[in-house]
Amino acid sequence: MIVVDTPSAGLIGKTARAWLAQTRPTRLIGGGFWSPGQAVHAALGVSFVVLIHLHKVKAAKLPP
């Protein structure tokens, strides 16, 4: 997992700052289903205070 405090992005490297400043399709996770047509174009470093990247995820299991 990688966590970036975007207001402190000045403390990270030039490449990472450029990546955070680039506008890209972004998913905003909430209740319900998502389709690619619902993507919002946003620069992550401008739009969010904290960015959390999970390298690996898996489906949740219902409790017994």
C-alpha positions in Angstrom: 0.0 0.0 0.0 1.2 3.5 -0.8 -0.2 6.6 1.0 0.5 10.1 -0.3 -0.4 13.2 1.6 -0.9 15.4 -1.5 -0.5 18.8 0.2 3.0 17.6 1.1 3.7 16.6 -2.5 6.5 19.2 -2.6 8.5 16.8 -0.5 8.3 14.0 -3.1 10.2 13.6 -6.3 9.6 15.6 -9.5 8.2 12.5 -11.4 5.7 11.8 -8.6 4.6 15.5 -8.5 4.1 15.4 -12.3 2.1 12.2 -12.0 -0.2 13.7 -9.4 -0.7 16.9 -11.4 -1.8 15.0 -14.6 -5.5 14.8 -15.3 -6.7 11.2 -15.8 -9.9 9.2 -15.6 -10.8 8.6 -12.0 -13.3 6.4 -10.2 -15.1 7.7 -7.2 -16.2 4.7 -5.2 -19.6 4.7 -3.5 -22.6 2.5 -3.3 -23.8 0.9 -6.5 -22.3 -0.2 -9.7 -19.7 1.7 -11.8 -19.2 1.8 -15.6 -16.3 3.4 -17.6 -18.7 6.1 -18.9 -19.0 7.4 -15.3 -15.3 8.2 -15.0 -14.4 11.7 -13.8 -11.3 13.3 -15.2 -9.3 14.8 -12.3 -5.7 15.5 -11.3 -5.3 13.4 -8.1 -2.9 15.8 -6.4 -5.3 18.7 -6.8 -8.6 16.9 -6.2 -7.7 14.8 -3.1 -5.9 15.4 0.2 -4.8 11.8 0.6 -4.2 9.2 -2.1 -4.1 5.5 -1.1 -3.0 3.0 -3.7 -3.5 -0.7 -3.0 -1.3 -3.0 -5.0 -3.6 -6.0 -4.6 -7.3 -6.3 -3.7 -9.8 -9.2 -3.6 -13.5 -9.5 -3.5 -15.2 -9.3 -0.1 -16.9 -12.4 1.4 -20.3 -12.3 3.0 -20.2 -13.3 6.7 -21.7 -16.7 7.4 
